[in-house]
Amino acid sequence: MRGRIGASTGELTGGTLMLAEEGCGSYLRLVLNGPREGEVWQIDPDWGGFVPVSPCFRTWYTEWLQ
C-alpha cells in the first residue's frame, strides 16, 4: 500500500506518532488506530507516500536497539 503523490502531511500523519527521523524529510511513525494499529510505517511527505516497515512496534523497537 502506498500513498498518493502530493498528499498533504496532515493526510499522511493523522492518527500516527513520530518515532524517528531518517533524514531528507523521511520519518518512521507508529499507527495509533484503525486496521493497521501498532504497525510502523515510513512516511515521506515530500514524495507523498508511505510504506510499512514493521508489523508491530515491539519488533521494530527490538531491531532498532540492535
C-alpha positions as protocol buffer text, in pm:
chain_id: "A"
residue {
  index: 1
  type: MET
  ca { x: 0 y: 0 z: 0 }
}
residue {
  index: 2
  type: ARG
  ca { x: 140 y: 340 z: -95 }
}
residue {
  index: 3
  type: GLY
  ca { x: 27 y: 695 z: -51 }
}
residue {
  index: 4
  type: ARG
  ca { x: -53 y: 917 z: -343 }
}
residue {
  index: 5
  type: ILE
  ca { x: 181 y: 1180 z: -479 }
}
residue {
  index: 6
  type: GLY
  ca { x: 103 y: 1527 z: -350 }
}
residue {
  index: 7
  type: ALA
  ca { x: -78 y: 1419 z: -31 }
}
residue {
  index: 8
  type: SER
  ca { x: -53 y: 1676 z: 246 }
}
residue {
  index: 9
  type: THR
  ca { x: 149 y: 1599 z: 558 }
}
residue {
  index: 10
  type: GLY
  ca { x: -173 y: 1602 z: 763 }
}
residue {
  index: 11
  type: GLU
  ca { x: -329 y: 1339 z: 541 }
}
residue {
  index: 12
  type: LEU
  ca { x: -26 y: 1115 z: 582 }
}
residue {
  index: 13
  type: THR
  ca { x: 35 y: 1162 z: 953 }
}
residue {
  index: 14
  type: GLY
  ca { x: -312 y: 1181 z: 1111 }
}
residue {
  index: 15
  type: GLY
  ca { x: -351 y: 904 z: 1371 }
}
residue {
  index: 16
  type: THR
  ca { x: 22 y: 835 z: 1393 }
}
residue {
  index: 17
  type: LEU
  ca { x: 307 y: 910 z: 1634 }
}
residue {
  index: 18
  type: MET
  ca { x: 655 y: 1002 z: 1509 }
}
residue {
  index: 19
  type: LEU
  ca { x: 920 y: 759 z: 1631 }
}
residue {
  index: 20
  type: ALA
  ca { x: 1231 y: 868 z: 1442 }
}
residue {
  index: 21
  type: GLU
  ca { x: 1361 y: 1083 z: 1157 }
}
residue {
  index: 22
  type: GLU
  ca { x: 1555 y: 903 z: 887 }
}
residue {
  index: 23
  type: GLY
  ca { x: 1679 y: 1215 z: 712 }
}
residue {
  index: 24
  type: CYS
  ca { x: 1573 y: 1401 z: 399 }
}
residue {
  index: 25
  type: GLY
  ca { x: 1222 y: 1454 z: 540 }
}
residue {
  index: 26
  type: SER
  ca { x: 1152 y: 1084 z: 587 }
}
residue {
  index: 27
  type: TYR
  ca { x: 1008 y: 969 z: 921 }
}
residue {
  index: 28
  type: LEU
  ca { x: 912 y: 647 z: 1094 }
}
residue {
  index: 29
  type: ARG
  ca { x: 567 y: 664 z: 1250 }
}
residue {
  index: 30
  type: LEU
  ca { x: 361 y: 434 z: 1469 }
}
residue {
  index: 31
  type: VAL
  ca { x: -1 y: 389 z: 1359 }
}
residue {
  index: 32
  type: LEU
  ca { x: -223 y: 456 z: 1663 }
}
residue {
  index: 33
  type: ASN
  ca { x: -567 y: 347 z: 1542 }
}
residue {
  index: 34
  type: GLY
  ca { x: -758 y: 177 z: 1266 }
}
residue {
  index: 35
  type: PRO
  ca { x: -697 y: -156 z: 1096 }
}
residue {
  index: 36
  type: ARG
  ca { x: -317 y: -102 z: 1089 }
}
residue {
  index: 37
  type: GLU
  ca { x: -290 y: -4 z: 1456 }
}
residue {
  index: 38
  type: GLY
  ca { x: 50 y: -95 z: 1602 }
}
residue {
  index: 39
  type: GLU
  ca { x: 234 y: -110 z: 1268 }
}
residue {
  index: 40
  type: VAL
  ca { x: 537 y: 109 z: 1199 }
}
residue {
  index: 41
  type: TRP
  ca { x: 539 y: 293 z: 867 }
}
residue {
  index: 42
  type: GLN
  ca { x: 791 y: 509 z: 686 }
}
residue {
  index: 43
  type: ILE
  ca { x: 633 y: 839 z: 585 }
}
residue {
  index: 44
  type: ASP
  ca { x: 785 y: 1073 z: 327 }
}
residue {
  index: 45
  type: PRO
  ca { x: 573 y: 1389 z: 292 }
}
residue {
  index: 46
  type: ASP
  ca { x: 789 y: 1526 z: 7 }
}
residue {
  index: 47
  type: TRP
  ca { x: 727 y: 1213 z: -201 }
}
residue {
  index: 48
  type: GLY
  ca { x: 372 y: 1190 z: -70 }
}
residue {
  index: 49
  type: GLY
  ca { x: 398 y: 825 z: 18 }
}
residue {
  index: 50
  type: PHE
  ca { x: 410 y: 576 z: 298 }
}
residue {
  index: 51
  type: VAL
  ca { x: 521 y: 215 z: 324 }
}
residue {
  index: 52
  type: PRO
  ca { x: 501 y: -37 z: 609 }
}
residue {
  index: 53
  type: VAL
  ca { x: 837 y: -125 z: 766 }
}
residue {
  index: 54
  type: SER
  ca { x: 736 y: -342 z: 1063 }
}
residue {
  index: 55
  type: PRO
  ca { x: 425 y: -536 z: 1163 }
}
residue {
  index: 56
  type: CYS
  ca { x: 443 y: -412 z: 1524 }
}
residue {
  index: 57
  type: PHE
  ca { x: 617 y: -159 z: 1744 }
}
residue {
  index: 58
  type: ARG
  ca { x: 788 y: -423 z: 1957 }
}
residue {
  index: 59
  type: THR
  ca { x: 951 y: -587 z: 1655 }
}
residue {
  index: 60
  type: TRP
  ca { x: 1064 y: -251 z: 1517 }
}
residue {
  index: 61
  type: TYR
  ca { x: 1198 y: -134 z: 1855 }
}
residue {
  index: 62
  type: THR
  ca { x: 1388 y: -458 z: 1920 }
}
residue {
  index: 63
  type: GLU
  ca { x: 1555 y: -436 z: 1579 }
}
residue {
  index: 64
  type: TRP
  ca { x: 1629 y: -66 z: 1632 }
}
residue {
  index: 65
  type: LEU
  ca { x: 1804 y: -141 z: 1963 }
}
residue {
  index: 66
  type: GLN
  ca { x: 2035 y: -390 z: 1794 }
}
